[in-house]
Amino acid sequence: MSRIRARGGRAAVVALAAGALLLSGCSEGGGGGGGDDGNGKDKGATAQAPVPFADATASTGPAEPIAGAEPGGTIRVLARDSFAHLDPAQIYVSDEGKLAALIHRRLTTVKMDNKGDYSVVGDLATDSGTRSDDGKTWTYTLKDGIRFEDGSPITSRDVRHSFERLFADFVTEGPTFVQSWMADDPEYRDLLPGGPYEGDHLPDSVLETPDDKTVVFRFEKPQNDLPYALGMPGYAVVSAEKDTKEKYDKDPLASGPYKIQSFKPGKSMTLVRNAAWDPDTDASRHQYPEKFEITFNHQYEDSSKRILSDTGENQRATSFNNSVDASTIPQVLRDEEAKKRTISGYQSYVAMYAINMDRIKDHRVRQAIAHALPLRAILAPYGGSAGGELAGGVISPLLPGYEKGYDPFGKLAKPNGDPEKARALLKQAGKEDMKLVFAFRNDNESQQEAVAVADALREAGFDVQRKELPTDTYYDRVGKVDNGYDLYRNNWGHDWVSSSTVIPPLFDGRKIADGSANYAHVNDKKINAEIDRISAIADPEKAAEEWFGLGKYIVEEVTPVVPAYYYKQMQISGSKIGGAVYNNDLSGLDPNKLYLKQ
């Protein structure tokens, strides 16, 4: 994925997927809970149960075998973008996250079993963690037999070092959740300036390793989502002995089933089996292919047509991240044999339009915008129903608490917009012919989208002033508090399966700043108070219900954003590729389940 970084007290991701610019607190992707399953069957979207925290039995390897899978062979992987980062501490985008699933291990991980059920299991740890002190303390015990690719054992010293180095100045691109929780402050670096490289360490009151097998986290506030957060690729283990600081980003030590044999940035990468990886320690990964040969610079149209052809080496080809491009989707859907080689599902992202509440203070005007926006035309440039599903709320179908059919503005019934309702609201507000500055990106899909949006808003009675912005600096510009725009698109994806990674970053009024994810600049006392209250709820099912309720209040009673659609994608593999399944947590193809058909 191509991406730029948004700054401002957090790492954020901007990625291009299916032609659309995405911003996420985590990584592009997510999905599998709905959409066409590759055989013409719509799985539908229903309320999701919280992903459970698993015990030691469920965390014990080996992973259950894939039916029909045999070891051996080389899988060819077609990728659009090269990997900018290999150091796990710097990984926060989906293409690198898929790679990390093969080469890096962390304390926990999200396991998808062969039935498609998910759980948070111990990865390097024996289980998902032991919670105490009302969620302020979490204890982990490391498994026996876990090793780096050089054969050295992974100990608590390595885990401690992996978290302490997150405070170093050169680590700028990865997630910041755990280190912020440790410091009880988003500006966390003062807790361990420079990291551990001068002999300093975090105090035992924050992170304790009393022996080689035990790791204890202690926080000022309850952190009930810690097992989810620790499963992020950015918190994978780094060897304390072999840490080369900035250089580690180009030559990391693998702990997963594969290691990097060669890497030519911008050209290719070869992964081979890691002989030091013990399947008996790993409940979620396999090591079926002998190699993965990854080549870069394959645009979506190129990879789609190559794999669709199913000729020669393309029979053994797939893509970890590339979607079937919008122009190729109709051809795939007409070909029954090709359709059997596809997987589809939701991604973690929700497309939405932020309304600048510093400039548009009348709720009726914000409601008018909501009724006017033509969701069907907004989605059309990105593949229509194959690229997304029209949205009513800001919480993805992949998240616990989601309610299918939620439609506060009647947008699902009137996907082309309701200009009459919008005009009536503007008249009530006394804002007929109101000037509206609409900012959009200058890529092809966004330009098509912008024409439809501007036309619909004009029909609703707005005097629309369009502002075309460069794609590569789009989020830098709309991310300014004093940006000069009234309406602009932003997209958000959850970091793990909880709305705690959606509602607080987008709508906490105490976090309004340049580069903040609160693009609408909403500062509502009820929202702020509810964020604090719900964040302290330990029961994930109860918390999920409360987050969705707060989401309804935000959309209906405040309307700082207008939800547009839930992202979906379709991916295709060659006929010799086995084990291709859609993984919600990875937001697409699961590379750990792949094998070559003999």
ABEGO torsion letter per residue (X at the ends): XBBBBBBGGBBBBBBBBGGBBBBBABBBEEEGABEBAGAGBBAEBBBBBBBBBBBAAAABOBBBBBBGBBBEEBBBBBBABBBABABAAABABAAAAAAAAAABBBABBBBBBAAGBBBBBBBABABAEBBBGGGABBBBBBBBGBBBAAGBBBBAAAAAAAAAAAABAABAABBAAAAAAAAGBABAAAABBGEAAAGBBBBAAABBBABAABBBBBBABBBAAAAAAAABAAABBBBAAABAEAAAAABBBBABABBBABBBBGABBBBBBBAABBAAABAABBBABABBBBBBGBBAAAAAAAAAAGBEAAAABBBAABBBBAAAAAAAAABAAAAAABBBEBBABBBBBBBBAAABABAAAAAAAAAABBAAAAAAAAGEAAABBBBABABBAABBGBBBGBBAAGAAABAAEBAAAAAAAAAAAGABGBBBBBBBBABAAAAAAAAAAAAAAAAAGBBBBBBBBBAAAAAAAAABABAGBABBBBBBBBABBBAAAAAAAAABAAABBBGBABAAGBBBAAAAAAAAAAAABABAAAAAAAAAAAAAAAAAAAGABBBABBBBBBBBBBAABBGBBBBAAAGEBBAAABBBBX
